[in-house]
């Protein structure tokens, strides 16, 4: 199954999805429960259906830049601080792709604003 951001749900595994990187944040150092230290970079990514935070660990943190279109294979979704989070993980694959037809950052943000406005109007 090929996912969209809107279809992502907590606990999903084996996620295949195409996204555009909208914002890449500064790296931070984290210590895991077992005492290991890692570099983590969060990125705000999206498609025409929504936005989600992508967590990039260690060497994957340097693999992308703002504006890139990326494919993720074998990703997974969890919840961190109350929000859904997409992860590539050590068994997942992340690759940059050339795609002229994939929505631009502006198109993605416009679609997300329209969707949110429609949802607010219903409630």
Biopython code that builds the backbone (N, CA, C, O; Angstrom):
import numpy as np
from Bio.PDB.StructureBuilder import StructureBuilder

atoms = [
    (1, "UNK", "N", (0.839, -1.183, 0.000)),
    (1, "UNK", "CA", (0.000, 0.000, 0.000)),
    (1, "UNK", "C", (0.878, 1.239, 0.000)),
    (1, "UNK", "O", (1.855, 1.310, 0.745)),
    (2, "UNK", "N", (0.541, 2.202, -0.820)),
    (2, "UNK", "CA", (1.221, 3.487, -0.826)),
    (2, "UNK", "C", (0.363, 4.456, -0.021)),
    (2, "UNK", "O", (-0.810, 4.669, -0.330)),
    (3, "UNK", "N", (0.953, 5.029, 1.000)),
    (3, "UNK", "CA", (0.236, 5.897, 1.917)),
    (3, "UNK", "C", (0.202, 7.342, 1.427)),
    (3, "UNK", "O", (0.996, 7.751, 0.580)),
    (4, "UNK", "N", (-0.746, 8.104, 1.987)),
    (4, "UNK", "CA", (-0.734, 9.560, 1.952)),
    (4, "UNK", "C", (-0.589, 10.008, 3.401)),
    (4, "UNK", "O", (-0.790, 9.209, 4.316)),
    (5, "UNK", "N", (-0.248, 11.257, 3.621)),
    (5, "UNK", "CA", (-0.114, 11.751, 4.989)),
    (5, "UNK", "C", (-1.433, 11.592, 5.738)),
    (5, "UNK", "O", (-1.439, 11.189, 6.901)),
    (6, "UNK", "N", (-2.538, 11.902, 5.088)),
    (6, "UNK", "CA", (-3.838, 11.812, 5.751)),
    (6, "UNK", "C", (-4.149, 10.388, 6.210)),
    (6, "UNK", "O", (-4.864, 10.202, 7.195)),
    (7, "UNK", "N", (-3.626, 9.391, 5.517)),
    (7, "UNK", "CA", (-3.914, 7.989, 5.847)),
    (7, "UNK", "C", (-2.995, 7.428, 6.935)),
    (7, "UNK", "O", (-3.227, 6.318, 7.414)),
    (8, "UNK", "N", (-1.964, 8.167, 7.331)),
    (8, "UNK", "CA", (-1.048, 7.667, 8.346)),
    (8, "UNK", "C", (-1.756, 7.567, 9.688)),
    (8, "UNK", "O", (-2.549, 8.433, 10.057)),
    (9, "UNK", "N", (-1.456, 6.497, 10.406)),
    (9, "UNK", "CA", (-2.016, 6.342, 11.744)),
    (9, "UNK", "C", (-0.986, 5.695, 12.645)),
    (9, "UNK", "O", (-0.098, 4.976, 12.187)),
    (10, "UNK", "N", (-1.118, 5.962, 13.928)),
    (10, "UNK", "CA", (-0.183, 5.439, 14.904)),
    (10, "UNK", "C", (-0.084, 3.920, 14.794)),
    (10, "UNK", "O", (-1.096, 3.225, 14.696)),
    (11, "UNK", "N", (1.141, 3.420, 14.810)),
    (11, "UNK", "CA", (1.361, 1.986, 14.749)),
    (11, "UNK", "C", (1.553, 1.437, 13.342)),
    (11, "UNK", "O", (1.886, 0.262, 13.184)),
    (12, "UNK", "N", (1.348, 2.264, 12.314)),
    (12, "UNK", "CA", (1.533, 1.786, 10.938)),
    (12, "UNK", "C", (2.993, 1.398, 10.729)),
    (12, "UNK", "O", (3.905, 2.107, 11.153)),
    (13, "UNK", "N", (3.197, 0.259, 10.067)),
    (13, "UNK", "CA", (4.538, -0.237, 9.763)),
    (13, "UNK", "C", (4.613, -0.536, 8.273)),
    (13, "UNK", "O", (3.587, -0.704, 7.614)),
    (14, "UNK", "N", (5.818, -0.600, 7.751)),
    (14, "UNK", "CA", (5.984, -0.901, 6.336)),
    (14, "UNK", "C", (5.453, 0.209, 5.446)),
    (14, "UNK", "O", (4.964, -0.053, 4.347)),
    (15, "UNK", "N", (5.547, 1.454, 5.918)),
    (15, "UNK", "CA", (4.971, 2.594, 5.209)),
    (15, "UNK", "C", (5.806, 2.958, 3.987)),
    (15, "UNK", "O", (7.019, 3.146, 4.077)),
    (16, "UNK", "N", (5.130, 3.051, 2.846)),
    (16, "UNK", "CA", (5.720, 3.561, 1.612)),
    (16, "UNK", "C", (4.978, 4.847, 1.278)),
    (16, "UNK", "O", (3.750, 4.861, 1.194)),
    (17, "UNK", "N", (5.739, 5.942, 1.085)),
    (17, "UNK", "CA", (5.110, 7.241, 0.889)),
    (17, "UNK", "C", (6.066, 8.164, 0.143)),
    (17, "UNK", "O", (7.284, 8.043, 0.275)),
    (18, "UNK", "N", (5.509, 9.089, -0.645)),
    (18, "UNK", "CA", (6.295, 10.131, -1.324)),
    (18, "UNK", "C", (5.912, 11.463, -0.702)),
    (18, "UNK", "O", (4.731, 11.756, -0.515)),
    (19, "UNK", "N", (6.932, 12.278, -0.379)),
    (19, "UNK", "CA", (6.727, 13.532, 0.343)),
    (19, "UNK", "C", (7.652, 14.619, -0.175)),
    (19, "UNK", "O", (8.654, 14.344, -0.835)),
    (20, "UNK", "N", (7.295, 15.866, 0.139)),
    (20, "UNK", "CA", (8.205, 16.979, -0.115)),
    (20, "UNK", "C", (8.679, 17.520, 1.238)),
    (20, "UNK", "O", (7.885, 17.659, 2.169)),
    (21, "UNK", "N", (9.966, 17.820, 1.338)),
    (21, "UNK", "CA", (10.536, 18.388, 2.558)),
    (21, "UNK", "C", (10.247, 19.885, 2.551)),
    (21, "UNK", "O", (10.711, 20.609, 1.669)),
    (22, "UNK", "N", (9.480, 20.345, 3.537)),
    (22, "UNK", "CA", (9.123, 21.758, 3.626)),
    (22, "UNK", "C", (10.078, 22.525, 4.529)),
    (22, "UNK", "O", (10.494, 23.634, 4.195)),
    (23, "UNK", "N", (10.425, 21.947, 5.660)),
    (23, "UNK", "CA", (11.339, 22.582, 6.610)),
    (23, "UNK", "C", (12.211, 21.508, 7.237)),
    (23, "UNK", "O", (11.730, 20.441, 7.620)),
    (24, "UNK", "N", (13.483, 21.802, 7.333)),
    (24, "UNK", "CA", (14.418, 20.911, 8.018)),
    (24, "UNK", "C", (14.967, 21.670, 9.219)),
    (24, "UNK", "O", (15.556, 22.739, 9.062)),
    (25, "UNK", "N", (14.777, 21.125, 10.411)),
    (25, "UNK", "CA", (15.164, 21.807, 11.643)),
    (25, "UNK", "C", (16.595, 21.470, 12.030)),
    (25, "UNK", "O", (17.225, 20.590, 11.442)),
    (26, "UNK", "N", (17.090, 22.177, 13.018)),
    (26, "UNK", "CA", (18.461, 21.975, 13.499)),
    (26, "UNK", "C", (18.607, 20.609, 14.162)),
    (26, "UNK", "O", (17.679, 20.137, 14.818)),
    (27, "UNK", "N", (19.758, 19.972, 13.997)),
    (27, "UNK", "CA", (19.983, 18.671, 14.637)),
    (27, "UNK", "C", (20.055, 18.812, 16.161)),
    (27, "UNK", "O", (20.424, 19.858, 16.696)),
    (28, "UNK", "N", (19.697, 17.741, 16.825)),
    (28, "UNK", "CA", (19.819, 17.694, 18.277)),
    (28, "UNK", "C", (20.395, 16.338, 18.662)),
    (28, "UNK", "O", (20.269, 15.364, 17.920)),
    (29, "UNK", "N", (21.014, 16.287, 19.806)),
    (29, "UNK", "CA", (21.582, 15.049, 20.315)),
    (29, "UNK", "C", (20.608, 14.466, 21.329)),
    (29, "UNK", "O", (20.128, 15.167, 22.219)),
    (30, "UNK", "N", (20.324, 13.180, 21.185)),
    (30, "UNK", "CA", (19.431, 12.502, 22.118)),
    (30, "UNK", "C", (20.141, 11.266, 22.675)),
    (30, "UNK", "O", (21.000, 10.663, 22.032)),
    (31, "UNK", "N", (19.748, 10.927, 23.880)),
    (31, "UNK", "CA", (20.274, 9.720, 24.527)),
    (31, "UNK", "C", (19.105, 8.756, 24.678)),
    (31, "UNK", "O", (18.071, 9.112, 25.242)),
    (32, "UNK", "N", (19.268, 7.544, 24.177)),
    (32, "UNK", "CA", (18.205, 6.549, 24.253)),
    (32, "UNK", "C", (18.169, 5.902, 25.631)),
    (32, "UNK", "O", (19.052, 6.118, 26.462)),
    (33, "UNK", "N", (17.132, 5.106, 25.854)),
    (33, "UNK", "CA", (16.961, 4.433, 27.148)),
    (33, "UNK", "C", (18.155, 3.553, 27.503)),
    (33, "UNK", "O", (18.491, 3.385, 28.675)),
    (34, "UNK", "N", (18.792, 2.991, 26.470)),
    (34, "UNK", "CA", (19.934, 2.107, 26.744)),
    (34, "UNK", "C", (21.264, 2.874, 26.794)),
    (34, "UNK", "O", (22.329, 2.257, 26.821)),
    (35, "UNK", "N", (21.209, 4.213, 26.805)),
    (35, "UNK", "CA", (22.403, 5.021, 26.984)),
    (35, "UNK", "C", (23.138, 5.409, 25.724)),
    (35, "UNK", "O", (24.157, 6.094, 25.806)),
    (36, "UNK", "N", (22.664, 4.996, 24.556)),
    (36, "UNK", "CA", (23.326, 5.358, 23.301)),
    (36, "UNK", "C", (23.003, 6.804, 22.939)),
    (36, "UNK", "O", (21.910, 7.296, 23.218)),
    (37, "UNK", "N", (23.970, 7.480, 22.311)),
    (37, "UNK", "CA", (23.792, 8.860, 21.880)),
    (37, "UNK", "C", (23.606, 8.893, 20.363)),
    (37, "UNK", "O", (24.333, 8.228, 19.625)),
    (38, "UNK", "N", (22.622, 9.677, 19.905)),
    (38, "UNK", "CA", (22.316, 9.784, 18.479)),
    (38, "UNK", "C", (22.048, 11.232, 18.098)),
    (38, "UNK", "O", (21.643, 12.041, 18.932)),
    (39, "UNK", "N", (22.277, 11.547, 16.828)),
    (39, "UNK", "CA", (21.893, 12.833, 16.261)),
    (39, "UNK", "C", (20.528, 12.652, 15.601)),
    (39, "UNK", "O", (20.327, 11.699, 14.848)),
    (40, "UNK", "N", (19.591, 13.558, 15.877)),
    (40, "UNK", "CA", (18.257, 13.488, 15.285)),
    (40, "UNK", "C", (17.932, 14.832, 14.667)),
    (40, "UNK", "O", (18.154, 15.882, 15.269)),
    (41, "UNK", "N", (17.401, 14.782, 13.451)),
    (41, "UNK", "CA", (16.909, 15.977, 12.774)),
    (41, "UNK", "C", (15.447, 15.741, 12.451)),
    (41, "UNK", "O", (15.089, 14.717, 11.868)),
    (42, "UNK", "N", (14.600, 16.694, 12.831)),
    (42, "UNK", "CA", (13.194, 16.642, 12.447)),
    (42, "UNK", "C", (13.005, 17.456, 11.182)),
    (42, "UNK", "O", (13.667, 18.473, 10.975)),
    (43, "UNK", "N", (12.096, 16.996, 10.343)),
    (43, "UNK", "CA", (11.752, 17.725, 9.129)),
    (43, "UNK", "C", (10.236, 17.746, 9.003)),
    (43, "UNK", "O", (9.574, 16.737, 9.249)),
    (44, "UNK", "N", (9.691, 18.881, 8.624)),
    (44, "UNK", "CA", (8.271, 18.973, 8.313)),
    (44, "UNK", "C", (8.127, 18.586, 6.854)),
    (44, "UNK", "O", (8.704, 19.221, 5.972)),
    (45, "UNK", "N", (7.350, 17.538, 6.607)),
    (45, "UNK", "CA", (7.174, 17.028, 5.243)),
    (45, "UNK", "C", (5.680, 16.932, 4.943)),
    (45, "UNK", "O", (4.854, 16.900, 5.855)),
    (46, "UNK", "N", (5.347, 16.886, 3.663)),
    (46, "UNK", "CA", (3.940, 16.784, 3.334)),
    (46, "UNK", "C", (3.710, 16.350, 1.912)),
    (46, "UNK", "O", (4.622, 16.263, 1.090)),
    (47, "UNK", "N", (2.427, 16.079, 1.658)),
    (47, "UNK", "CA", (1.943, 15.828, 0.308)),
    (47, "UNK", "C", (0.668, 16.651, 0.169)),
    (47, "UNK", "O", (0.421, 17.519, 1.006)),
    (48, "UNK", "N", (-0.128, 16.421, -0.823)),
    (48, "UNK", "CA", (-1.342, 17.201, -1.018)),
    (48, "UNK", "C", (-2.414, 16.957, 0.022)),
    (48, "UNK", "O", (-3.438, 17.641, 0.019)),
    (49, "UNK", "N", (-2.202, 15.981, 0.931)),
    (49, "UNK", "CA", (-3.239, 15.637, 1.904)),
    (49, "UNK", "C", (-2.924, 16.087, 3.321)),
    (49, "UNK", "O", (-3.802, 16.048, 4.184)),
    (50, "UNK", "N", (-1.696, 16.514, 3.584)),
    (50, "UNK", "CA", (-1.380, 16.931, 4.938)),
    (50, "UNK", "C", (0.103, 17.051, 5.196)),
    (50, "UNK", "O", (0.935, 16.916, 4.299)),
    (51, "UNK", "N", (0.408, 17.314, 6.476)),
    (51, "UNK", "CA", (1.781, 17.504, 6.934)),
    (51, "UNK", "C", (2.065, 16.546, 8.080)),
    (51, "UNK", "O", (1.164, 16.182, 8.836)),
    (52, "UNK", "N", (3.318, 16.143, 8.202)),
    (52, "UNK", "CA", (3.731, 15.280, 9.303)),
    (52, "UNK", "C", (5.206, 15.552, 9.578)),
    (52, "UNK", "O", (5.946, 15.985, 8.694)),
    (53, "UNK", "N", (5.620, 15.292, 10.811)),
    (53, "UNK", "CA", (7.028, 15.417, 11.162)),
    (53, "UNK", "C", (7.736, 14.108, 10.839)),
    (53, "UNK", "O", (7.268, 13.027, 11.194)),
    (54, "UNK", "N", (8.855, 14.224, 10.171)),
    (54, "UNK", "CA", (9.706, 13.088, 9.841)),
    (54, "UNK", "C", (10.942, 13.164, 10.723)),
    (54, "UNK", "O", (11.620, 14.191, 10.756)),
    (55, "UNK", "N", (11.238, 12.083, 11.438)),
    (55, "UNK", "CA", (12.432, 12.023, 12.281)),
    (55, "UNK", "C", (13.532, 11.298, 11.513)),
    (55, "UNK", "O", (13.339, 10.185, 11.023)),
    (56, "UNK", "N", (14.684, 11.948, 11.418)),
    (56, "UNK", "CA", (15.834, 11.383, 10.714)),
    (56, "UNK", "C", (16.960, 11.175, 11.715)),
    (56, "UNK", "O", (17.416, 12.123, 12.356)),
    (57, "UNK", "N", (17.399, 9.950, 11.844)),
    (57, "UNK", "CA", (18.410, 9.590, 12.836)),
    (57, "UNK", "C", (19.768, 9.377, 12.189)),
    (57, "UNK", "O", (19.873, 8.785, 11.115)),
    (58, "UNK", "N", (20.788, 9.860, 12.846)),
    (58, "UNK", "CA", (22.188, 9.633, 12.512)),
    (58, "UNK", "C", (22.498, 9.954, 11.055)),
    (58, "UNK", "O", (22.274, 11.085, 10.623)),
    (59, "UNK", "N", (23.003, 9.000, 10.288)),
    (59, "UNK", "CA", (23.451, 9.286, 8.919)),
    (59, "UNK", "C", (22.317, 9.710, 7.989)),
    (59, "UNK", "O", (22.573, 10.373, 6.984)),
    (60, "UNK", "N", (21.091, 9.351, 8.292)),
    (60, "UNK", "CA", (19.963, 9.752, 7.442)),
    (60, "UNK", "C", (19.654, 11.239, 7.581)),
    (60, "UNK", "O", (18.986, 11.819, 6.725)),
    (61, "UNK", "N", (20.138, 11.854, 8.652)),
    (61, "UNK", "CA", (19.865, 13.269, 8.909)),
    (61, "UNK", "C", (20.449, 14.178, 7.826)),
    (61, "UNK", "O", (19.921, 15.264, 7.584)),
    (62, "UNK", "N", (21.516, 13.754, 7.180)),
    (62, "UNK", "CA", (22.175, 14.580, 6.168)),
    (62, "UNK", "C", (21.746, 14.243, 4.746)),
    (62, "UNK", "O", (22.309, 14.775, 3.789)),
    (63, "UNK", "N", (20.763, 13.371, 4.597)),
    (63, "UNK", "CA", (20.415, 12.870, 3.264)),
    (63, "UNK", "C", (19.465, 13.765, 2.486)),
    (63, "UNK", "O", (19.250, 13.528, 1.298)),
    (64, "UNK", "N", (18.886, 14.789, 3.114)),
    (64, "UNK", "CA", (17.916, 15.584, 2.383)),
    (64, "UNK", "C", (17.995, 17.051, 2.748)),
    (64, "UNK", "O", (18.550, 17.435, 3.778)),
    (65, "UNK", "N", (17.422, 17.858, 1.868)),
    (65, "UNK", "CA", (17.385, 19.305, 2.046)),
    (65, "UNK", "C", (15.964, 19.801, 1.828)),
    (65, "UNK", "O", (15.130, 19.099, 1.256)),
    (66, "UNK", "N", (15.700, 21.014, 2.287)),
    (66, "UNK", "CA", (14.389, 21.617, 2.058)),
    (66, "UNK", "C", (14.117, 21.676, 0.561)),
    (66, "UNK", "O", (14.995, 22.014, -0.234)),
    (67, "UNK", "N", (12.883, 21.341, 0.193)),
    (67, "UNK", "CA", (12.482, 21.348, -1.208)),
    (67, "UNK", "C", (12.587, 20.000, -1.889)),
    (67, "UNK", "O", (11.969, 19.788, -2.932)),
    (68, "UNK", "N", (13.365, 19.075, -1.317)),
    (68, "UNK", "CA", (13.529, 17.756, -1.929)),
    (68, "UNK", "C", (12.215, 16.983, -1.938)),
    (68, "UNK", "O", (11.394, 17.117, -1.031)),
    (69, "UNK", "N", (12.029, 16.178, -2.970)),
    (69, "UNK", "CA", (10.958, 15.179, -3.003)),
    (69, "UNK", "C", (11.625, 13.865, -2.635)),
    (69, "UNK", "O", (12.661, 13.501, -3.192)),
    (70, "UNK", "N", (11.015, 13.153, -1.684)),
    (70, "UNK", "CA", (11.630, 11.932, -1.175)),
    (70, "UNK", "C", (10.646, 10.775, -1.193)),
    (70, "UNK", "O", (9.434, 10.965, -1.095)),
    (71, "UNK", "N", (11.183, 9.593, -1.317)),
    (71, "UNK", "CA", (10.418, 8.362, -1.152)),
    (71, "UNK", "C", (10.917, 7.677, 0.114)),
    (71, "UNK", "O", (12.120, 7.593, 0.362)),
    (72, "UNK", "N", (9.971, 7.193, 0.904)),
    (72, "UNK", "CA", (10.292, 6.403, 2.083)),
    (72, "UNK", "C", (9.678, 5.029, 1.890)),
    (72, "UNK", "O", (8.504, 4.906, 1.539)),
    (73, "UNK", "N", (10.467, 4.008, 2.117)),
    (73, "UNK", "CA", (10.003, 2.621, 2.068)),
    (73, "UNK", "C", (10.298, 1.984, 3.413)),
    (73, "UNK", "O", (11.363, 2.204, 3.992)),
    (74, "UNK", "N", (9.360, 1.198, 3.909)),
    (74, "UNK", "CA", (9.504, 0.488, 5.180)),
    (74, "UNK", "C", (9.633, 1.446, 6.365)),
    (74, "UNK", "O", (10.355, 1.163, 7.320)),
    (75, "UNK", "N", (8.928, 2.585, 6.299)),
    (75, "UNK", "CA", (8.886, 3.501, 7.425)),
    (75, "UNK", "C", (7.864, 3.025, 8.450)),
    (75, "UNK", "O", (7.157, 2.042, 8.228)),
    (76, "UNK", "N", (7.796, 3.725, 9.562)),
    (76, "UNK", "CA", (6.783, 3.409, 10.569)),
    (76, "UNK", "C", (6.310, 4.700, 11.227)),
    (76, "UNK", "O", (6.978, 5.731, 11.148)),
    (77, "UNK", "N", (5.154, 4.632, 11.875)),
    (77, "UNK", "CA", (4.545, 5.804, 12.492)),
    (77, "UNK", "C", (4.361, 5.549, 13.981)),
    (77, "UNK", "O", (3.867, 4.499, 14.391)),
    (78, "UNK", "N", (4.768, 6.530, 14.781)),
    (78, "UNK", "CA", (4.497, 6.479, 16.211)),
    (78, "UNK", "C", (3.953, 7.829, 16.651)),
    (78, "UNK", "O", (3.757, 8.731, 15.838)),
    (79, "UNK", "N", (3.717, 7.950, 17.928)),
    (79, "UNK", "CA", (3.249, 9.218, 18.488)),
    (79, "UNK", "C", (4.313, 9.678, 19.474)),
    (79, "UNK", "O", (4.750, 8.916, 20.337)),
    (80, "UNK", "N", (4.722, 10.938, 19.334)),
    (80, "UNK", "CA", (5.736, 11.516, 20.208)),
    (80, "UNK", "C", (5.236, 12.880, 20.646)),
    (80, "UNK", "O", (4.933, 13.732, 19.811)),
    (81, "UNK", "N", (5.149, 13.090, 21.947)),
    (81, "UNK", "CA", (4.625, 14.334, 22.514)),
    (81, "UNK", "C", (3.253, 14.669, 21.929)),
    (81, "UNK", "O", (2.949, 15.824, 21.630)),
    (82, "UNK", "N", (2.432, 13.624, 21.774)),
    (82, "UNK", "CA", (1.053, 13.810, 21.349)),
    (82, "UNK", "C", (0.820, 13.954, 19.858)),
    (82, "UNK", "O", (-0.326, 14.103, 19.435)),
    (83, "UNK", "N", (1.866, 13.914, 19.049)),
    (83, "UNK", "CA", (1.715, 14.107, 17.602)),
    (83, "UNK", "C", (2.247, 12.908, 16.827)),
    (83, "UNK", "O", (3.205, 12.251, 17.234)),
    (84, "UNK", "N", (1.591, 12.643, 15.694)),
    (84, "UNK", "CA", (2.091, 11.570, 14.829)),
    (84, "UNK", "C", (3.454, 11.946, 14.292)),
    (84, "UNK", "O", (3.744, 13.112, 14.023)),
    (85, "UNK", "N", (4.282, 10.927, 14.146)),
    (85, "UNK", "CA", (5.653, 11.125, 13.690)),
    (85, "UNK", "C", (6.020, 9.972, 12.767)),
    (85, "UNK", "O", (5.841, 8.804, 13.113)),
    (86, "UNK", "N", (6.524, 10.304, 11.615)),
    (86, "UNK", "CA", (6.973, 9.318, 10.640)),
    (86, "UNK", "C", (8.462, 9.091, 10.848)),
    (86, "UNK", "O", (9.230, 10.038, 11.014)),
    (87, "UNK", "N", (8.858, 7.828, 10.837)),
    (87, "UNK", "CA", (10.257, 7.455, 11.059)),
    (87, "UNK", "C", (10.728, 6.542, 9.930)),
    (87, "UNK", "O", (9.978, 5.700, 9.434)),
    (88, "UNK", "N", (11.977, 6.727, 9.541)),
    (88, "UNK", "CA", (12.558, 5.826, 8.551)),
    (88, "UNK", "C", (13.090, 4.588, 9.260)),
    (88, "UNK", "O", (12.926, 3.477, 8.757)),
    (89, "UNK", "N", (13.712, 4.755, 10.398)),
    (89, "UNK", "CA", (14.233, 3.618, 11.157)),
    (89, "UNK", "C", (15.445, 2.996, 10.499)),
    (89, "UNK", "O", (15.823, 3.369, 9.388)),
    (90, "UNK", "N", (16.054, 2.043, 11.192)),
    (90, "UNK", "CA", (17.275, 1.442, 10.646)),
    (90, "UNK", "C", (17.003, 0.462, 9.511)),
    (90, "UNK", "O", (17.911, 0.158, 8.738)),
    (91, "UNK", "N", (15.779, -0.039, 9.392)),
    (91, "UNK", "CA", (15.463, -0.968, 8.308)),
    (91, "UNK", "C", (14.739, -0.293, 7.146)),
    (91, "UNK", "O", (14.497, -0.919, 6.114)),
    (92, "UNK", "N", (14.396, 0.983, 7.314)),
    (92, "UNK", "CA", (13.706, 1.717, 6.262)),
    (92, "UNK", "C", (14.676, 2.302, 5.253)),
    (92, "UNK", "O", (15.884, 2.354, 5.486)),
    (93, "UNK", "N", (14.132, 2.740, 4.136)),
    (93, "UNK", "CA", (14.933, 3.339, 3.075)),
    (93, "UNK", "C", (14.394, 4.729, 2.764)),
    (93, "UNK", "O", (13.185, 4.956, 2.736)),
    (94, "UNK", "N", (15.316, 5.647, 2.533)),
    (94, "UNK", "CA", (15.004, 7.025, 2.194)),
    (94, "UNK", "C", (15.776, 7.368, 0.939)),
    (94, "UNK", "O", (16.985, 7.147, 0.871)),
    (95, "UNK", "N", (15.085, 7.909, -0.061)),
    (95, "UNK", "CA", (15.790, 8.299, -1.281)),
    (95, "UNK", "C", (15.167, 9.563, -1.855)),
    (95, "UNK", "O", (13.958, 9.781, -1.768)),
    (96, "UNK", "N", (16.022, 10.385, -2.443)),
    (96, "UNK", "CA", (15.553, 11.579, -3.162)),
    (96, "UNK", "C", (15.100, 11.147, -4.544)),
    (96, "UNK", "O", (15.684, 10.253, -5.156)),
    (97, "UNK", "N", (14.041, 11.802, -5.029)),
    (97, "UNK", "CA", (13.557, 11.491, -6.371)),
    (97, "UNK", "C", (13.325, 12.786, -7.138)),
    (97, "UNK", "O", (13.056, 13.836, -6.554)),
    (98, "UNK", "N", (13.435, 12.691, -8.434)),
    (98, "UNK", "CA", (13.089, 13.814, -9.308)),
    (98, "UNK", "C", (11.642, 13.626, -9.719)),
    (98, "UNK", "O", (11.277, 12.586, -10.267)),
    (99, "UNK", "N", (10.818, 14.628, -9.457)),
    (99, "UNK", "CA", (9.409, 14.516, -9.790)),
    (99, "UNK", "C", (8.858, 15.898, -10.105)),
    (99, "UNK", "O", (8.616, 16.702, -9.205)),
    (100, "UNK", "N", (8.667, 16.163, -11.370)),
    (100, "UNK", "CA", (8.122, 17.452, -11.801)),
    (100, "UNK", "C", (6.652, 17.596, -11.432)),
    (100, "UNK", "O", (6.178, 18.708, -11.199)),
    (101, "UNK", "N", (5.928, 16.482, -11.377)),
    (101, "UNK", "CA", (4.491, 16.559, -11.140)),
    (101, "UNK", "C", (4.101, 16.560, -9.663)),
    (101, "UNK", "O", (2.948, 16.839, -9.335)),
    (102, "UNK", "N", (5.041, 16.254, -8.765)),
    (102, "UNK", "CA", (4.697, 16.249, -7.345)),
    (102, "UNK", "C", (4.446, 17.692, -6.899)),
    (102, "UNK", "O", (5.153, 18.602, -7.331)),
    (103, "UNK", "N", (3.447, 17.909, -6.039)),
    (103, "UNK", "CA", (3.100, 19.284, -5.639)),
    (103, "UNK", "C", (4.281, 20.043, -5.034)),
    (103, "UNK", "O", (5.109, 19.477, -4.320)),
    (104, "UNK", "N", (4.334, 21.335, -5.340)),
    (104, "UNK", "CA", (5.355, 22.202, -4.756)),
    (104, "UNK", "C", (5.012, 22.467, -3.291)),
    (104, "UNK", "O", (3.915, 22.143, -2.836)),
    (105, "UNK", "N", (5.948, 23.052, -2.564)),
    (105, "UNK", "CA", (5.701, 23.409, -1.162)),
    (105, "UNK", "C", (4.495, 24.343, -1.057)),
    (105, "UNK", "O", (3.666, 24.191, -0.160)),
    (106, "UNK", "N", (4.400, 25.295, -1.959)),
    (106, "UNK", "CA", (3.275, 26.239, -1.942)),
    (106, "UNK", "C", (1.950, 25.526, -2.192)),
    (106, "UNK", "O", (0.958, 25.810, -1.521)),
    (107, "UNK", "N", (1.927, 24.614, -3.143)),
    (107, "UNK", "CA", (0.701, 23.864, -3.433)),
    (107, "UNK", "C", (0.296, 23.002, -2.239)),
    (107, "UNK", "O", (-0.891, 22.893, -1.930)),
    (108, "UNK", "N", (1.262, 22.395, -1.574)),
    (108, "UNK", "CA", (0.971, 21.559, -0.410)),
    (108, "UNK", "C", (0.371, 22.416, 0.699)),
    (108, "UNK", "O", (-0.650, 22.048, 1.281)),
    (109, "UNK", "N", (0.990, 23.549, 0.995)),
    (109, "UNK", "CA", (0.489, 24.406, 2.074)),
    (109, "UNK", "C", (-0.910, 24.939, 1.740)),
    (109, "UNK", "O", (-1.758, 25.044, 2.627)),
    (110, "UNK", "N", (-1.150, 25.271, 0.492)),
    (110, "UNK", "CA", (-2.476, 25.757, 0.090)),
    (110, "UNK", "C", (-3.525, 24.660, 0.267)),
    (110, "UNK", "O", (-4.622, 24.931, 0.756)),
    (111, "UNK", "N", (-3.206, 23.440, -0.120)),
    (111, "UNK", "CA", (-4.139, 22.314, 0.025)),
    (111, "UNK", "C", (-4.424, 22.030, 1.499)),
    (111, "UNK", "O", (-5.566, 21.753, 1.867)),
    (112, "UNK", "N", (-3.400, 22.095, 2.338)),
    (112, "UNK", "CA", (-3.573, 21.843, 3.773)),
    (112, "UNK", "C", (-4.458, 22.928, 4.392)),
    (112, "UNK", "O", (-5.335, 22.617, 5.198)),
    (113, "UNK", "N", (-4.240, 24.196, 4.025)),
    (113, "UNK", "CA", (-5.078, 25.279, 4.554)),
    (113, "UNK", "C", (-6.536, 25.113, 4.129)),
    (113, "UNK", "O", (-7.445, 25.332, 4.930)),
    (114, "UNK", "N", (-6.763, 24.728, 2.870)),
    (114, "UNK", "CA", (-8.145, 24.511, 2.399)),
    (114, "UNK", "C", (-8.803, 23.382, 3.176)),
    (114, "UNK", "O", (-9.956, 23.502, 3.590)),
    (115, "UNK", "N", (-8.082, 22.291, 3.374)),
    (115, "UNK", "CA", (-8.636, 21.152, 4.106)),
    (115, "UNK", "C", (-8.982, 21.551, 5.539)),
    (115, "UNK", "O", (-10.064, 21.227, 6.029)),
    (116, "UNK", "N", (-8.071, 22.253, 6.211)),
    (116, "UNK", "CA", (-8.326, 22.670, 7.591)),
    (116, "UNK", "C", (-9.507, 23.633, 7.674)),
    (116, "UNK", "O", (-10.299, 23.559, 8.614)),
    (117, "UNK", "N", (-9.633, 24.526, 6.711)),
    (117, "UNK", "CA", (-10.755, 25.463, 6.709)),
    (117, "UNK", "C", (-12.077, 24.722, 6.532)),
    (117, "UNK", "O", (-13.064, 25.061, 7.184)),
    (118, "UNK", "N", (-12.110, 23.722, 5.663)),
    (118, "UNK", "CA", (-13.333, 22.934, 5.466)),
    (118, "UNK", "C", (-13.705, 22.177, 6.737)),
    (118, "UNK", "O", (-14.879, 22.093, 7.098)),
    (119, "UNK", "N", (-12.699, 21.629, 7.408)),
    (119, "UNK", "CA", (-12.975, 20.891, 8.659)),
    (119, "UNK", "C", (-13.544, 21.814, 9.724)),
    (119, "UNK", "O", (-14.495, 21.453, 10.418)),
    (120, "UNK", "N", (-12.960, 23.020, 9.859)),
    (120, "UNK", "CA", (-13.448, 23.971, 10.855)),
    (120, "UNK", "C", (-14.875, 24.410, 10.527)),
    (120, "UNK", "O", (-15.686, 24.612, 11.431)),
    (121, "UNK", "N", (-15.176, 24.554, 9.259)),
    (121, "UNK", "CA", (-16.520, 25.015, 8.850)),
    (121, "UNK", "C", (-17.589, 23.980, 9.182)),
    (121, "UNK", "O", (-18.750, 24.337, 9.381)),
    (122, "UNK", "N", (-17.217, 22.707, 9.243)),
    (122, "UNK", "CA", (-18.194, 21.649, 9.544)),
    (122, "UNK", "C", (-18.511, 21.557, 11.026)),
    (122, "UNK", "O", (-19.565, 21.037, 11.392)),
    (123, "UNK", "N", (-17.630, 22.045, 11.887)),
    (123, "UNK", "CA", (-17.834, 21.857, 13.328)),
    (123, "UNK", "C", (-18.162, 23.134, 14.030)),
    (123, "UNK", "O", (-18.361, 23.138, 15.245)),
]
sb = StructureBuilder()
sb.init_structure("model")
sb.init_model(0)
sb.init_chain("A")
sb.init_seg("    ")
for serial, (resi, resn, name, xyz) in enumerate(atoms, 1):
    if name == "N":
        sb.init_residue(resn, " ", resi, " ")
    sb.init_atom(name, np.array(xyz, "f"), 0.0, 1.0, " ", f" {name:<3s}", serial, name[0])
structure = sb.get_structure()
